[in-house]
Every structure is written in structure tokens, then in C-alpha cells.
């Protein structure tokens, strides 16, 4: 990337600065040089940072099938313009559709199994209500039988101190029957509660359904992967498949370019990038289009430098704000970024700049036979010429310091 000073009024001086080294392509229109003297020129200048790059799309997508199969249809050719949602190509999906159908059957079976497990659990819950409802009644019967037996024993002792209770008596049999009924009812209740709380069958059925649904989803994804659909409006830049061709999963089949915003990426030297800002106007010229130039704007400046062979650059993106029907992706482009405009500045040969401890940087202005040192502030410099500010005027003669 180079910085360019374009001087106007009317032809101007074009200077290309590369780092610290420079060459000039044209002298100022009115510049004069007489031995070791030169004339101060007043010019309007554009400060330009230039570079090179290629015409690129907003994004490029390399579409591939997710499964290995035979190509059934190819609906596009290189150079076609497509819209988002268009089907670009498809594989033979006979076996894939069968896999989806089988997976759906497995899901239906798993759903039925889960429903049955849920029903059995509901039946168990109802059985708990039935079986456990009699526990309280049996307990009450046991307590009543125990009271009756106790009354029978107490009455016997009142009649005969040596009374011995007969377990086969009516009260004794009633107590045994009540105890048996209570024990059986309590056991049945416990079994019903255990069966009701046993969720293993339901959990297993739910797990089988989850697995079946995952397998169905995977089968559907494989079926979907057999069709290439345009994800955005774009230009088909390459078609690498033909019908009846066997392709593997992941093989790039179609390349699609998003043409919504064409741009140029160029590298700017670290010394010049400080002058570049988002929104600045840029001019793009292409050798392939002859004298045609297109306009653009700086859209992005990389915050991270990249270094190649010791040269530190920053990537700058220039978005085209106009296009030409003949424009093609990959065309080489020359870019001029207009980073500053200076009107009515004074320009002298760089060798007119001198320096001392008292004035700092200065030029020697010669009027007739008299020389006067004038302090100046140097500005943009390129190609042996430099912009200066100070108590100087256009047309004044300055002394050139010989090397």
C-alpha cells in the first residue's frame, strides 16, 4: 500500500510515496529550478493511500452433500443467478426415504409401548385404591374382635378364678379370622403400592421412544442432506457434479457467491493506516475494464496487523458503491483511498528543508541578493516534494541544499 499525493490546478503533481522512498512522475505545472533555487508553489492536493486487491463477493459458500449417493438432478450451471430456497441439485433418495419410513415405524411402536406402560401404571394406581381401602376396615374389625375376646376372658375370670381361655371359642375364632383378614388386606395393599411405585417399565418405554425419535431425526437429516438448497440469493461460480455421478459425503458440489456487496481487500502499511478511516471515499480502477473507474467506501479496517517478510500491514475492506455489467469476480483492482484534501497548500522540494537548533526546520527565502531563514512546519511529503506551513508565499524563491 502506498500513499499518493494528487496535486490539482489544473494538472498538478502526482507523487507516489512508498515507505520512506519516493519517485515523482510529474513536476508542478509552474515549478522552476535554477541551479540551487526553486519556487514555492501553491496547490490544492488530495492525499491518497493506494493499494491493490481483487474483486470479491460478500461471501462464498462451498455446498456439499452430507451423504454418499448417486446424483439424480443438477438444476443449475456455472454463471446462473439463484434465489434463496432454490433447489440446486439432489441425490437419489430412494434408500434414504426408506430409512425414514422405517424409523417412523419404530417411533410409532415405541409410542404405543409407552402408552401401554402408562396404562398399566394407571391400573396399578387404581388397584392401590381398591386394595388399600380395606386396610382401615380390616383394622377396625381386628380391634373389635380383640375387644370381644378380651370381654370373653374377663367374664370367665369373674366366674372362675382358674378359668382358662379357649382359643377355639367363638370369640377366639373371631379374633383369629379378624387377624388373618387384616394381615392379608395389608399385604395386598403393600404389593399394590410397590407395583404402583415401580417406574422402571415406564422409564424403559420412554427411553426406547427417545432413542427411536433420535434415529428418526438422523434419518431425516440424511434425507435433507441429499438436497442442495441455496441459502441466499447468489451467483453460481462453479458446478463440480453431473447427473448419475457417485459422490461422497462432504465433496464440494456447487460454489455459490453472495453478490449483494462486492468489495476489495487491500493491505495498508502501518505508517499509512492511521490516515485511513471508515467511510472515506475510494476509487477503484481495473485493468480489465480499461479507463472505467468505480467508486467505493472504506467499510472496515482490521484491528489486528499482519506481518509478511518484516512488513507490517493492516487489511482494509473497500465496498463498491457502484458496479459495471462487465465486472467479474477475481478481477485485479487498483484502489485509491482519499484520506485528506488540502487546499492552497505550499509545496517546495524536500531539499529546501533545513534544520538548526534555533529555528528547528526552516527554508531559506531569497529575495534579490538577500537570504532570510523562515521557520516552517513540514506536512505531507512524497517524491522529493513536501508541503510546508509558515510565513511564506507562493512565488517566493527558496534555496535548495545540495547533497
N, C-alpha and C positions, 0 to 999 in steps of 0.2 A: 504494500500500500504506500502511495506517495502523496505528498501534499503539493497542490498546484496553486500558483497564484495567477489568476487570469486578469490581466490589466486591460481596461477599456479605453475609450476615447481616442480614436474610434477603433483602431486596430489593436493597440495595446501590446503588452508584453506577456508572453506565456512562459512561465518558469516552472520547471518540474524539479522538485526537491526530493531526493532520496536520502533519508537519514541526514548526514552532515555534508554529503557530496551533492553537487548540483551542476547542471548544464543549462544554458539558456538557448532558446530556439529562435528568439527574435529580439532585437534591440527595441527600446522605446521609440515611438514614432519620431520624437523630437530630440532624442538623446544625442549629445555631442561629446566627442572625446578629442582633445587636442593635447598630445603628449601626455602630461600627467595631470590634466584638468578634465572635469566633467560638469555637466549642467544638471542642476536639481530639477527633476520632473514632477509635475503634479498629475496624478492619475486616479481614476476610480478602479478598484480592484475587487475581484471575487476570490476569496480564499477557498480552495477546493482540495479535498482529500480524495485521491483516486485509487482505484484498485481494479481487480478482475475477478470474475466468477463465471458461473453458468446459470442459465435459466432453470429454475427448479419449481416443482409443484408444491402446494401446501403440504401434502403428504403423499407417500407412495405405499401401497399395500400389496403384499405378495400373497395371493389367495391360494390355498391348497386344500385338498380333500383330507378329511380326518380318518378315512378308511381306505383300504386297498380294494379296488374293484375295477370293472371294465367301464370305460367312458361310454355313456349312452348318447348324450347330446352335447353339442357345443353351439351356443346360441350367439356368440359374438366373434368378431375378427379384430385384428390389430387396427387401431385408429377409430373404433366405434366409440360413440358417446353414449353412456348409460345413465340411468336414474337409480336412486336408492330403491332397493327392493326388487330390481330386475334379476331374473334367474339367468346366470351367465353360462352355466354348464351343470351337467348332472351325470351321476354314475348309474349303472344298472342296479336297481334297488330290490330286485325280486327276493333275494335271500334275506336282505335286511328287513323287508316288510314282514316276512315270515317270522323272523326273530321277535319283532314287535308283537305280532299276533300271539305267539306262544307265551311271551312274557305277560301279556294281558290276561291270558287264561290262568296262568299261575297266580296272578293277583286276585282274580275272581275267586279262585279256590281258597286262597288264604283269607279273603274277606268272609267267605262262607264259614270257614273253620273258626274264625274269630267270633262270628255271630253265634255259632253253636256253643262256644266256650262261655260266652256272655250269658246265653240262655241257661246253661247248666248252673252257672253261678247264681242266677236269679232263682232257679228252682231250689237250690240249696238254701238260699236265704228264706224262702217260703217254708221249707221243711224245718228250719230252725224255729220259726214262729210257732209251727204246729207242735213240734216235739217239746219245745221248752215251755210252752204254755201250760202243760200238765204238771210241770215240776211243782209249782206252788200248790196245786190241788192235792198232789200226792203227799206233799209235805204236811198239809193241813190234815189229811186222812191219817198219816202216821202219828201226828200229835194227838188226834182224837182217840186213836186205838191205844196209844200209850197211856192216856188218861183213864180210859176204861179198864185197862189191865191193872193200873195202879189202884183203882177203886175196888176191883175184884180181890186183890191181895190184901188191902186194908180191911175189907169186910171179913175176910177169912180169919185174920189175926184177932179181930174183935170177938169172934165166936170161940175160936180155939187158939190158945197161945202157941200150940205146937203145929199150927197149920203149915202145910207145905203146898205152895202154889203148883197147880197142874198146867204145864205149858200146852197141853192138848185141850185145855178148857176152851170154851167158846171165846173168852177174852184173849187167851193166849194165841189161838189160831188167827183171830182177827189182827193181833199185833204183828204176827209173822207175815201175814198176807199184805198188810199195810207197808211193812218194811221192804218186802220184795218189790211191791209196786213202786215205791219211792226210788229204790236202787235202780230198777230198770228204766224208769222215766228219766232219771238224772243221767244215766249212761247214754240213752238215746239223744238227749239234749246235747251232751258233750260231743258225741260223734257228729251231729248235725253242725254244731258250731265249728268243729275242726274242718269239716268239708267245706263249709262256707268261707272260712278264712284261708283256705288253700288256693292261692292265686297262681300257682305255678302253671296250671293248664292255660289260664287266660294270658299270662305273660308270654308263654311259649307261642301261643297263637298270634299275639301281637308282634312278636319278634319275627315270625315267619312272614307276616304281612309286610313288615318294614323291609325285610330283605327282598321280597318279591317286587315291591314298589321301586326299590333302588335298581334292581335288574331291569325293570321296565323303562325307567328313566334312562339308563345306559343304552338300552336298545334303541330308544327313540333318538338319543343323541347321535348314535352311529348312523341312523337313518338320515337325520338332519345334516350330518357331516358329508353326506353323499351328494349334496347340492350346494353349488356356489352361488351366493346371492350378493349383489352389490350393496355394501353398507352405506355408500354415499354416492352422490352424483359424481361422475368422473369420466376419464378417458382411458380406454383400454390401450395400454402401451405394449403388451406382449401376450400372446396366446401360445402356450407350450404343449398343448394336448390336441389330439384329434380323436374323432369317434372310433370306437372299437379298440382303443388303446388300453392296455392294462397299466394302471398307475398305482403307485404305493402311497401309503398314508404319509402325509407331510410333504409330498412332492409339489413344488410350486407349479401351478397350472396356468394362472392368469395374473397379470400385473395390472393394477388399477391406480391411476394418478388422480388426485384431487386437484382440479384446475381452478378452484374457487379463488385462490390467491397465489399468483405467480410471484416469485421472488428471486433475488440473487444473494448468495452468501459470499462475503469477501473478507479478507484479513486486513486489519488496520494495525499499523505499528504502535507500540505503546507510547511513543512520543506524540503521535497524532490523535490517538483515540480520545484524549482529553478535550479535543475541539469538536468531537462528534457528539450529537445529541439526538435522541428520538424525536421524530417529527421534521427533521431537516430535509430539504428537497434534494433529490438526486437525479442525475441524468444518466440514462443507460443507452449505450450505443453497441450495436452488434455488427461485426464484420459481414455476417451473412445477409444482413438487410441493407447493406450499402450505407447511404447517408442518413437513413432513418434513425431517429433517436426517440426514446421513450422516457417518460418521467416516472419517478417513484419517490418514496419517502423512507427515511430510516425508521424501521419498525422495532428493532431490538439490538441491543449491544450486550454481548456476553460479559457477565461479571467475572469470569474466570479466564485468565490468559492461557495461551498455548505456546509452547516454545519448540521451534524447529531449527536445528543447527545453530543454537545460540541466539536466534532472533525471536523476540517476544512479541506476539501479536494477539489481537482480540477479534473474535468473529463478529461481524456486523451484518445484520439482515436488512436488505432493502426491498420493500414491497413495491411492485409495479402498480402504478395508478392508471396506466393505460396500456393497451396491448395492440398488437398488429396481427392481422389474419395470417401473415406468413411466419409468425413467431412459432418456434418449436422448442420443446423441452431439450435441455442439454446444450443449447447454442451458447457459444462463448460470448461473454458480455464484458464491456469496459464500463466502469462506474465512476462518475464524478459526484462527490457529495459536497454541496455548497455549505460550508461551515461558517462563513463570515462574509460580509460585504463592507468594504471600506471606501468612502467617497472622499475625493480630494486629498489623498494622502501624498506625502513627498517621498520620492524614490531617488536613491543615489547608488552608485556602485559600492559594493561592500568594502572595497579597498579604500573608500573615502573615510571610513570609520577609524578613528584613532582613540587612544586611551592614555590618561595620565592620572596621577593621584589627586590633582586639584579639581579637574572637571569631570573625571570619570570618562565616559565615552563622549566623543565630540567630533565635529568636522571642521576643517579649515576653509572658511569662505574667503575667496579672493575677489576684491573689488579694485580694479585697476592694478596698481602695484602694491596694494595693501592686503595683508592676510589677517583674518580675525578668527580666533578659535571660538566655536559655538557649541555649547553642551547640547547633546541630543539624546533622545530615548529611542533605541532601536526597536523595531517591531518585526513583522513577518519578513523572513529572509529566504531567498532562494536564487539559485542560478547566478550568483555573483552580484545580485542586487538586493537592497534592503530598504524597508520602509522606516522612516525616521520621523520623530516629533521634536520640535524645538523652535527656536527663534530663527527660522529660515523661510525663504520664499522661493517659489518657482522661478526659474531662470537664473538664479544665482549660480556662480561658478564655485566648485569645490575642488580641493587639491586631492589627487589620487596618490596614495602612498605606494611607492614602488616596492616590490618584493626584494 
